[in-house]
C-alpha cells in the first residue's frame, strides 16, 4: 500500500511538472506574439 501511495504521488507531481512547463512555454509564446506586456509580466512573476 505504501508503494502504491508513493507511486501515485510521484505520477501526479511528474505530470504537473511536465504539463506545467509545456503550458508556460505555450503561454509565453502567445504573450510575445500578441504583445500583451501585462500577461508577459504575470508569467515572468509566476515562473
PQR file with spaces between the fields and no chain letter, atoms N, CA, C, O and H, PARSE charges and radii, in Angstrom:
ATOM       1  N    UNK     1       0.820   -1.181    0.000 -0.4000 1.5000
ATOM       2  CA   UNK     1       0.000    0.000    0.000 -0.0000 2.0000
ATOM       3  C    UNK     1       0.877    1.263    0.000  0.5500 1.7000
ATOM       4  O    UNK     1       0.533    2.264   -0.629 -0.5500 1.4000
ATOM       5  N    UNK     2       1.984    1.206    0.696 -0.4000 1.5000
ATOM       6  CA   UNK     2       2.894    2.353    0.740 -0.0000 2.0000
ATOM       7  C    UNK     2       3.504    2.612   -0.628  0.5500 1.7000
ATOM       8  O    UNK     2       3.620    3.760   -1.056 -0.5500 1.4000
ATOM       9  H    UNK     2       2.264    0.393    1.207  0.4000 1.0000
ATOM      10  N    UNK     3       3.888    1.552   -1.305 -0.4000 1.5000
ATOM      11  CA   UNK     3       4.456    1.701   -2.640 -0.0000 2.0000
ATOM      12  C    UNK     3       3.421    2.299   -3.598  0.5500 1.7000
ATOM      13  O    UNK     3       3.766    3.141   -4.428 -0.5500 1.4000
ATOM      14  H    UNK     3       3.794    0.619   -0.957  0.4000 1.0000
ATOM      15  N    UNK     4       2.184    1.883   -3.495 -0.4000 1.5000
ATOM      16  CA   UNK     4       1.124    2.417   -4.352 -0.0000 2.0000
ATOM      17  C    UNK     4       0.907    3.903   -4.079  0.5500 1.7000
ATOM      18  O    UNK     4       0.739    4.685   -5.015 -0.5500 1.4000
ATOM      19  H    UNK     4       1.904    1.200   -2.820  0.4000 1.0000
ATOM      20  N    UNK     5       0.908    4.298   -2.817 -0.4000 1.5000
ATOM      21  CA   UNK     5       0.706    5.704   -2.461 -0.0000 2.0000
ATOM      22  C    UNK     5       1.856    6.564   -2.985  0.5500 1.7000
ATOM      23  O    UNK     5       1.633    7.652   -3.516 -0.5500 1.4000
ATOM      24  H    UNK     5       1.044    3.664   -2.056  0.4000 1.0000
ATOM      25  N    UNK     6       3.063    6.078   -2.835 -0.4000 1.5000
ATOM      26  CA   UNK     6       4.225    6.825   -3.318 -0.0000 2.0000
ATOM      27  C    UNK     6       4.200    6.933   -4.841  0.5500 1.7000
ATOM      28  O    UNK     6       4.521    7.988   -5.387 -0.5500 1.4000
ATOM      29  H    UNK     6       3.244    5.194   -2.404  0.4000 1.0000
ATOM      30  N    UNK     7       3.826    5.866   -5.526 -0.4000 1.5000
ATOM      31  CA   UNK     7       3.806    5.909   -6.991 -0.0000 2.0000
ATOM      32  C    UNK     7       2.725    6.844   -7.506  0.5500 1.7000
ATOM      33  O    UNK     7       2.949    7.551   -8.489 -0.5500 1.4000
ATOM      34  H    UNK     7       3.565    5.009   -5.082  0.4000 1.0000
ATOM      35  N    UNK     8       1.576    6.867   -6.878 -0.4000 1.5000
ATOM      36  CA   UNK     8       0.514    7.789   -7.294 -0.0000 2.0000
ATOM      37  C    UNK     8       0.963    9.231   -7.084  0.5500 1.7000
ATOM      38  O    UNK     8       0.757   10.075   -7.956 -0.5500 1.4000
ATOM      39  H    UNK     8       1.395    6.292   -6.080  0.4000 1.0000
ATOM      40  N    UNK     9       1.562    9.517   -5.960 -0.4000 1.5000
ATOM      41  CA   UNK     9       2.065   10.861   -5.688 -0.0000 2.0000
ATOM      42  C    UNK     9       3.137   11.252   -6.707  0.5500 1.7000
ATOM      43  O    UNK     9       3.159   12.381   -7.197 -0.5500 1.4000
ATOM      44  H    UNK     9       1.729    8.831   -5.252  0.4000 1.0000
ATOM      45  N    UNK    10       4.014   10.317   -7.014 -0.4000 1.5000
ATOM      46  CA   UNK    10       5.075   10.574   -7.988 -0.0000 2.0000
ATOM      47  C    UNK    10       4.502   10.900   -9.371  0.5500 1.7000
ATOM      48  O    UNK    10       4.970   11.828  -10.030 -0.5500 1.4000
ATOM      49  H    UNK    10       3.996    9.400   -6.615  0.4000 1.0000
ATOM      50  N    UNK    11       3.513   10.158   -9.803 -0.4000 1.5000
ATOM      51  CA   UNK    11       2.905   10.386  -11.126 -0.0000 2.0000
ATOM      52  C    UNK    11       2.205   11.738  -11.156  0.5500 1.7000
ATOM      53  O    UNK    11       2.321   12.457  -12.147 -0.5500 1.4000
ATOM      54  H    UNK    11       3.132    9.405   -9.267  0.4000 1.0000
ATOM      55  N    UNK    12       1.494   12.099  -10.119 -0.4000 1.5000
ATOM      56  CA   UNK    12       0.812   13.393  -10.088 -0.0000 2.0000
ATOM      57  C    UNK    12       1.809   14.545  -10.161  0.5500 1.7000
ATOM      58  O    UNK    12       1.594   15.504  -10.902 -0.5500 1.4000
ATOM      59  H    UNK    12       1.399   11.515   -9.314  0.4000 1.0000
ATOM      60  N    UNK    13       2.874   14.462   -9.412 -0.4000 1.5000
ATOM      61  CA   UNK    13       3.878   15.523   -9.413 -0.0000 2.0000
ATOM      62  C    UNK    13       4.579   15.601  -10.761  0.5500 1.7000
ATOM      63  O    UNK    13       4.793   16.697  -11.278 -0.5500 1.4000
ATOM      64  H    UNK    13       3.049   13.683   -8.810  0.4000 1.0000
ATOM      65  N    UNK    14       4.937   14.471  -11.334 -0.4000 1.5000
ATOM      66  CA   UNK    14       5.655   14.492  -12.611 -0.0000 2.0000
ATOM      67  C    UNK    14       4.768   15.003  -13.747  0.5500 1.7000
ATOM      68  O    UNK    14       5.245   15.735  -14.614 -0.5500 1.4000
ATOM      69  H    UNK    14       4.763   13.581  -10.913  0.4000 1.0000
ATOM      70  N    UNK    15       3.502   14.633  -13.756 -0.4000 1.5000
ATOM      71  CA   UNK    15       2.603   15.150  -14.789 -0.0000 2.0000
ATOM      72  C    UNK    15       2.408   16.649  -14.642  0.5500 1.7000
ATOM      73  O    UNK    15       2.330   17.362  -15.642 -0.5500 1.4000
ATOM      74  H    UNK    15       3.114   14.038  -13.051  0.4000 1.0000
ATOM      75  N    UNK    16       2.329   17.128  -13.431 -0.4000 1.5000
ATOM      76  CA   UNK    16       2.190   18.569  -13.217 -0.0000 2.0000
ATOM      77  C    UNK    16       3.445   19.303  -13.683  0.5500 1.7000
ATOM      78  O    UNK    16       3.351   20.376  -14.279 -0.5500 1.4000
ATOM      79  H    UNK    16       2.393   16.549  -12.618  0.4000 1.0000
ATOM      80  N    UNK    17       4.597   18.742  -13.418 -0.4000 1.5000
ATOM      81  CA   UNK    17       5.853   19.397  -13.801 -0.0000 2.0000
ATOM      82  C    UNK    17       5.989   19.469  -15.319  0.5500 1.7000
ATOM      83  O    UNK    17       6.351   20.517  -15.852 -0.5500 1.4000
ATOM      84  H    UNK    17       4.673   17.871  -12.934  0.4000 1.0000
ATOM      85  N    UNK    18       5.711   18.392  -16.011 -0.4000 1.5000
ATOM      86  CA   UNK    18       5.837   18.374  -17.469 -0.0000 2.0000
ATOM      87  C    UNK    18       4.737   19.217  -18.106  0.5500 1.7000
ATOM      88  O    UNK    18       5.016   20.036  -18.982 -0.5500 1.4000
ATOM      89  H    UNK    18       5.417   17.540  -15.578  0.4000 1.0000
ATOM      90  N    UNK    19       3.509   19.028  -17.682 -0.4000 1.5000
ATOM      91  CA   UNK    19       2.395   19.788  -18.248 -0.0000 2.0000
ATOM      92  C    UNK    19       2.494   21.263  -17.926  0.5500 1.7000
ATOM      93  O    UNK    19       2.176   22.102  -18.769 -0.5500 1.4000
ATOM      94  H    UNK    19       3.282   18.363  -16.971  0.4000 1.0000
ATOM      95  N    UNK    20       2.928   21.595  -16.722 -0.4000 1.5000
ATOM      96  CA   UNK    20       3.074   22.996  -16.335 -0.0000 2.0000
ATOM      97  C    UNK    20       4.158   23.685  -17.133  0.5500 1.7000
ATOM      98  O    UNK    20       3.995   24.840  -17.528 -0.5500 1.4000
ATOM      99  H    UNK    20       3.186   20.913  -16.037  0.4000 1.0000
ATOM     100  N    UNK    21       5.258   23.000  -17.378 -0.4000 1.5000
ATOM     101  CA   UNK    21       6.336   23.566  -18.183 -0.0000 2.0000
ATOM     102  C    UNK    21       5.907   23.789  -19.620  0.5500 1.7000
ATOM     103  O    UNK    21       6.243   24.811  -20.218 -0.5500 1.4000
ATOM     104  H    UNK    21       5.390   22.062  -17.057  0.4000 1.0000
ATOM     105  N    UNK    22       5.177   22.852  -20.173 -0.4000 1.5000
ATOM     106  CA   UNK    22       4.673   22.985  -21.545 -0.0000 2.0000
ATOM     107  C    UNK    22       3.685   24.146  -21.634  0.5500 1.7000
ATOM     108  O    UNK    22       3.748   24.945  -22.568 -0.5500 1.4000
ATOM     109  H    UNK    22       4.904   22.022  -19.688  0.4000 1.0000
ATOM     110  N    UNK    23       2.777   24.241  -20.668 -0.4000 1.5000
ATOM     111  CA   UNK    23       1.792   25.320  -20.650 -0.0000 2.0000
ATOM     112  C    UNK    23       2.473   26.677  -20.526  0.5500 1.7000
ATOM     113  O    UNK    23       2.073   27.641  -21.180 -0.5500 1.4000
ATOM     114  H    UNK    23       2.726   23.591  -19.909  0.4000 1.0000
ATOM     115  N    UNK    24       3.493   26.749  -19.693 -0.4000 1.5000
ATOM     116  CA   UNK    24       4.229   28.004  -19.518 -0.0000 2.0000
ATOM     117  C    UNK    24       4.905   28.423  -20.821  0.5500 1.7000
ATOM     118  O    UNK    24       4.895   29.604  -21.168 -0.5500 1.4000
ATOM     119  H    UNK    24       3.817   25.966  -19.162  0.4000 1.0000
ATOM     120  N    UNK    25       5.483   27.481  -21.537 -0.4000 1.5000
ATOM     121  CA   UNK    25       6.138   27.793  -22.809 -0.0000 2.0000
ATOM     122  C    UNK    25       5.127   28.260  -23.852  0.5500 1.7000
ATOM     123  O    UNK    25       5.395   29.214  -24.582 -0.5500 1.4000
ATOM     124  H    UNK    25       5.491   26.522  -21.255  0.4000 1.0000
ATOM     125  N    UNK    26       3.987   27.612  -23.932 -0.4000 1.5000
ATOM     126  CA   UNK    26       2.960   27.989  -24.899 -0.0000 2.0000
ATOM     127  C    UNK    26       2.413   29.378  -24.585  0.5500 1.7000
ATOM     128  O    UNK    26       2.255   30.207  -25.481 -0.5500 1.4000
ATOM     129  H    UNK    26       3.770   26.837  -23.339  0.4000 1.0000
ATOM     130  N    UNK    27       2.128   29.625  -23.322 -0.4000 1.5000
ATOM     131  CA   UNK    27       1.575   30.922  -22.936 -0.0000 2.0000
ATOM     132  C    UNK    27       2.588   32.054  -23.101  0.5500 1.7000
ATOM     133  O    UNK    27       2.203   33.178  -23.423 -0.5500 1.4000
ATOM     134  H    UNK    27       2.256   28.952  -22.594  0.4000 1.0000
ATOM     135  N    UNK    28       3.857   31.781  -22.889 -0.4000 1.5000
ATOM     136  CA   UNK    28       4.887   32.798  -23.109 -0.0000 2.0000
ATOM     137  C    UNK    28       4.955   33.165  -24.593  0.5500 1.7000
ATOM     138  O    UNK    28       5.042   34.342  -24.942 -0.5500 1.4000
ATOM     139  H    UNK    28       4.170   30.868  -22.627  0.4000 1.0000
ATOM     140  N    UNK    29       4.916   32.170  -25.450 -0.4000 1.5000
ATOM     141  CA   UNK    29       4.901   32.429  -26.885 -0.0000 2.0000
ATOM     142  C    UNK    29       3.677   33.234  -27.297  0.5500 1.7000
ATOM     143  O    UNK    29       3.772   34.144  -28.121 -0.5500 1.4000
ATOM     144  H    UNK    29       4.846   31.214  -25.166  0.4000 1.0000
ATOM     145  N    UNK    30       2.549   32.903  -26.732 -0.4000 1.5000
ATOM     146  CA   UNK    30       1.314   33.636  -27.040 -0.0000 2.0000
ATOM     147  C    UNK    30       1.419   35.091  -26.586  0.5500 1.7000
ATOM     148  O    UNK    30       0.998   35.994  -27.310 -0.5500 1.4000
ATOM     149  H    UNK    30       2.472   32.164  -26.063  0.4000 1.0000
ATOM     150  N    UNK    31       1.968   35.325  -25.413 -0.4000 1.5000
ATOM     151  CA   UNK    31       2.105   36.690  -24.900 -0.0000 2.0000
ATOM     152  C    UNK    31       3.047   37.507  -25.782  0.5500 1.7000
ATOM     153  O    UNK    31       2.795   38.687  -26.023 -0.5500 1.4000
ATOM     154  H    UNK    31       2.310   34.592  -24.826  0.4000 1.0000
ATOM     155  N    UNK    32       4.127   36.895  -26.265 -0.4000 1.5000
ATOM     156  CA   UNK    32       5.047   37.608  -27.164 -0.0000 2.0000
ATOM     157  C    UNK    32       4.390   37.898  -28.514  0.5500 1.7000
ATOM     158  O    UNK    32       4.541   38.991  -29.061 -0.5500 1.4000
ATOM     159  H    UNK    32       4.332   35.936  -26.069  0.4000 1.0000
ATOM     160  N    UNK    33       3.657   36.910  -29.051 -0.4000 1.5000
ATOM     161  CA   UNK    33       3.012   37.107  -30.355 -0.0000 2.0000
ATOM     162  C    UNK    33       1.960   38.197  -30.314  0.5500 1.7000
ATOM     163  O    UNK    33       1.853   38.984  -31.254 -0.5500 1.4000
ATOM     164  H    UNK    33       3.535   36.022  -28.607  0.4000 1.0000
ATOM     165  N    UNK    34       1.189   38.259  -29.253 -0.4000 1.5000
ATOM     166  CA   UNK    34       0.116   39.246  -29.163 -0.0000 2.0000
ATOM     167  C    UNK    34       0.598   40.568  -28.593  0.5500 1.7000
ATOM     168  O    UNK    34      -0.126   41.562  -28.650 -0.5500 1.4000
ATOM     169  H    UNK    34       1.277   37.619  -28.489  0.4000 1.0000
ATOM     170  N    UNK    35       1.809   40.601  -28.041 -0.4000 1.5000
ATOM     171  CA   UNK    35       2.347   41.837  -27.480 -0.0000 2.0000
ATOM     172  C    UNK    35       1.707   42.223  -26.158  0.5500 1.7000
ATOM     173  O    UNK    35       1.699   43.398  -25.792 -0.5500 1.4000
ATOM     174  H    UNK    35       2.397   39.794  -27.994  0.4000 1.0000
ATOM     175  N    UNK    36       1.179   41.261  -25.449 -0.4000 1.5000
ATOM     176  CA   UNK    36       0.494   41.518  -24.182 -0.0000 2.0000
ATOM     177  C    UNK    36       1.533   41.609  -23.061  0.5500 1.7000
ATOM     178  O    UNK    36       1.924   40.592  -22.489 -0.5500 1.4000
ATOM     179  H    UNK    36       1.185   40.306  -25.747  0.4000 1.0000
ATOM     180  N    UNK    37       1.970   42.815  -22.753 -0.4000 1.5000
ATOM     181  CA   UNK    37       3.020   43.027  -21.758 -0.0000 2.0000
ATOM     182  C    UNK    37       2.546   42.723  -20.336  0.5500 1.7000
ATOM     183  O    UNK    37       3.333   42.259  -19.510 -0.5500 1.4000
ATOM     184  H    UNK    37       1.652   43.641  -23.217  0.4000 1.0000
ATOM     185  N    UNK    38       1.281   42.977  -20.045 -0.4000 1.5000
ATOM     186  CA   UNK    38       0.755   42.683  -18.709 -0.0000 2.0000
ATOM     187  C    UNK    38       0.790   41.175  -18.431  0.5500 1.7000
ATOM     188  O    UNK    38       1.211   40.729  -17.363 -0.5500 1.4000
ATOM     189  H    UNK    38       0.642   43.354  -20.716  0.4000 1.0000
ATOM     190  N    UNK    39       0.339   40.413  -19.418 -0.4000 1.5000
ATOM     191  CA   UNK    39       0.330   38.961  -19.261 -0.0000 2.0000
ATOM     192  C    UNK    39       1.750   38.401  -19.209  0.5500 1.7000
ATOM     193  O    UNK    39       2.031   37.475  -18.449 -0.5500 1.4000
ATOM     194  H    UNK    39      -0.003   40.774  -20.285  0.4000 1.0000
ATOM     195  N    UNK    40       2.633   38.961  -20.013 -0.4000 1.5000
ATOM     196  CA   UNK    40       4.030   38.535  -20.003 -0.0000 2.0000
ATOM     197  C    UNK    40       4.668   38.810  -18.636  0.5500 1.7000
ATOM     198  O    UNK    40       5.438   37.995  -18.127 -0.5500 1.4000
ATOM     199  H    UNK    40       2.406   39.714  -20.631  0.4000 1.0000
ATOM     200  N    UNK    41       4.344   39.950  -18.058 -0.4000 1.5000
ATOM     201  CA   UNK    41       4.844   40.268  -16.714 -0.0000 2.0000
ATOM     202  C    UNK    41       4.322   39.290  -15.678  0.5500 1.7000
ATOM     203  O    UNK    41       5.050   38.893  -14.768 -0.5500 1.4000
ATOM     204  H    UNK    41       3.719   40.612  -18.471  0.4000 1.0000
ATOM     205  N    UNK    42       3.054   38.898  -15.817 -0.4000 1.5000
ATOM     206  CA   UNK    42       2.477   37.920  -14.900 -0.0000 2.0000
ATOM     207  C    UNK    42       3.172   36.571  -15.030  0.5500 1.7000
ATOM     208  O    UNK    42       3.473   35.920  -14.030 -0.5500 1.4000
ATOM     209  H    UNK    42       2.463   39.220  -16.557  0.4000 1.0000
ATOM     210  N    UNK    43       3.422   36.159  -16.265 -0.4000 1.5000
ATOM     211  CA   UNK    43       4.098   34.877  -16.491 -0.0000 2.0000
ATOM     212  C    UNK    43       5.501   34.907  -15.911  0.5500 1.7000
ATOM     213  O    UNK    43       5.930   33.942  -15.278 -0.5500 1.4000
ATOM     214  H    UNK    43       3.178   36.689  -17.077  0.4000 1.0000
ATOM     215  N    UNK    44       6.215   35.994  -16.119 -0.4000 1.5000
ATOM     216  CA   UNK    44       7.582   36.108  -15.567 -0.0000 2.0000
ATOM     217  C    UNK    44       7.558   36.039  -14.052  0.5500 1.7000
ATOM     218  O    UNK    44       8.409   35.395  -13.438 -0.5500 1.4000
ATOM     219  H    UNK    44       5.867   36.777  -16.634  0.4000 1.0000
ATOM     220  N    UNK    45       6.580   36.704  -13.451 -0.4000 1.5000
ATOM     221  CA   UNK    45       6.473   36.685  -11.984 -0.0000 2.0000
ATOM     222  C    UNK    45       6.112   35.270  -11.498  0.5500 1.7000
ATOM     223  O    UNK    45       6.596   34.816  -10.460 -0.5500 1.4000
ATOM     224  H    UNK    45       5.889   37.227  -13.950  0.4000 1.0000
ATOM     225  N    UNK    46       5.272   34.601  -12.252 -0.4000 1.5000
ATOM     226  CA   UNK    46       4.840   33.256  -11.861 -0.0000 2.0000
ATOM     227  C    UNK    46       5.978   32.244  -11.979  0.5500 1.7000
ATOM     228  O    UNK    46       6.103   31.339  -11.154 -0.5500 1.4000
ATOM     229  H    UNK    46       4.880   34.969  -13.095  0.4000 1.0000
ATOM     230  N    UNK    47       6.810   32.406  -13.016 -0.4000 1.5000
ATOM     231  CA   UNK    47       7.886   31.458  -13.243 -0.0000 2.0000
ATOM     232  C    UNK    47       9.008   31.734  -12.273  0.5500 1.7000
ATOM     233  O    UNK    47      10.025   31.041  -12.294 -0.5500 1.4000
ATOM     234  H    UNK    47       6.708   33.141  -13.687  0.4000 1.0000
